[in-house]
Amino acid sequence: MAGFEKTANSDPALVADLVLRVAELPDPPLRLLAGSDAYEYGREVWRNRLAVDEKWAELSRSTDHPDAGANWQQQLGNSLPEVKS
């Protein structure tokens, strides 16, 4: 971390302002990537995670009870309100 302050994209004062602005929002985001570097790294992480999840989808779904059907779809939006079906 030595020298990190010389290479970080985000200005600490601007991050503090962002935190205060988000705290006042009536519907603040669950996550917020602060800074261009965090935004790009975060998006890459989620793209990779999605690819890995898709690779193992069949194995992941293999534990469903035979009678479960599409019951899981009724839960969309209940535990994760930002997920839209």
N, C-alpha and C positions, 0 to 999 in steps of 0.2 A: 504494500500500500504506500510505500515511500514515494513521494512525488505525485500521488494520485490527484491532489488538489490542482496540479498544473495541467492535468490531462482530462479531468472530468468535464463533461459538457454543461452540466447544470450549475447555475449560480445559486448558492445556498439561500440568498435573500429572496430570489424569485421562487424557489421551492417553498420557502416559508409563506410567501404571499399566496401561492397556490393552495397550500394546506388550509389557510384561513378562508380563502374563497370557497373551497370545496366544503368546508365545515358549515358554511352558511347556505349551501344549496338545499332546496326543499327535498330533492330526490338525488342525493349524492351517488356517484358511481361506487360499485362494490370494489373495483380495482381502478387504479389510475397509474399509468406509466409516466413518470415525471422525467422529462428530458428526451431529446431525440435518440440518444444512445439506448436508454431504457426502453423506449417505444420499439425500436428496431430489434433489440435483443429479445424483448418480451414476445413480439410477434413471431420471431423465429422459433422460440421455445414452444409456443402453442402450435405452430405448424408442424414441428417435429413430434410433439405429443399426439396430435391428431393422426399423423401418419402411422405412429406406433400403435395407437388404439385401433385404427382401421386394419392394420396388419393382423392383429390378434382378435378381431371382432368375433369370428366364429368360435374361438376358444372361450372368449368372455361370455358369449351367449349360451354356451353349452351347459351352463348350470341352471338354466330356467326350468322350473317345474313343468312337466308335460301339460298341465291344465292351465298354465299361466296365460297363454295367449298374448294379447296385446294390452294386458292390464297396466303395464308400466307406462303406457301412453297417458293414462288418466292422471299420473303423477306429475307430468311435465307442467312446469309453472308453479307447482305447489311448494316444492323444496328449493327450487331455484327460480325465483320470479322473473329473472331476466331471460330465461329460456322460453322461446315461443315455439309452439308445436306447428 
